[in-house]
Amino acid sequence: WAKSLGLLVEMWSTRVESNTITYNAAVSACEGGSEWAKALGLLSEMGSDRVNADTITYSATIGSCEHGQTTHHIVALLSQLSSQCRWLVS
């Protein structure tokens, strides 16, 4: 996970545009490393960078929270995802 986050930071510093795929790679690495706080931070950063999160992003973030046993974060993420799904359907 540390190497993945390092590459993302390097992209930002060299002004290479990040996208959903690059964020998903970093969030998935955080899930594998049980770094739930970092995964949540990346999800928040995606919003700041105006990069759309997708089901892969949410799945990996929820998975990392599950490893960290942070149930309240999981509930909040599922609620957020549910709101986005309603927006997509309407």
N, C-alpha and C positions, 0 to 999 in steps of 0.2 A: 504494500500500500504506500509506503514512503516513497519508493521510486516513482510510482504512478503520480503521486501528488507533486513530486519534484518536477516531473516532465510537464505537468499542467502549469505550474508556476513558471517554468522556463518558456513555455508557449506565451504566457501573458507578458513576460518581460521582453520577449522579442517581437511582440505585437502580432503573433500568429493567432488568427481568430479561432476561438474554441467553439465547439458546437455540441449538440446533444450526444453524439458518439464519443467525443473526447471526455465529456463529463461522465457519461455512463461507465466508461472504462475506469475512471478514477473512483466513482462511487462503488462499483463492483469490487475494486481492489480493497476499498475500506470495509466492505461487507466481509470479504475473505479474511481480513485482519481484525475483525471485530471492533472496528473503529467507528462506532455509531455516531459519536459527536462530530467527527470529521465528515461523515456521509451527510448528516443533517446540514452542516455548514456548506457543503458543496451544493446541496439542493437549494439552499437559500441564495447562494452565489449565482446559481443559474438564473434565478429570477432577476437579480441585479444586473446580470449581463444580457438579459432579454433572450435567454436560450430556453427553449421549451423543454420541459421534462416530459418523458413518456412513461409507458408502463414499465419499461426496463429500469428506468431511474427510480421509480417508486418501489418496484419489487426489490431492488438491491438495497435501497435505503431502509425499507421495512425489514428486510433480512438482517441488516446490520443492527437495527434496534432490537430485533428478536434475540440476537446473540448477546446484546448488552442488557437484555431483560428490562427494557424501558417501554413498558406497555402503554403508558400515556402518550408517548411519541407515536407509537404504532396507530393508536386510535385517531390521533390528530392527522396523521398522514392518510389514513383510509378515508377520513372525512374530506380532506382536501382533494383526494383523487376522485371521490364520489362527486364532488361539486364540479370538477373539471369534466367528468364524463357526462353529466347532465348538460353542461354547456355545449359539448360536442354533439349531443343528440338533438338538441333543440335548434 
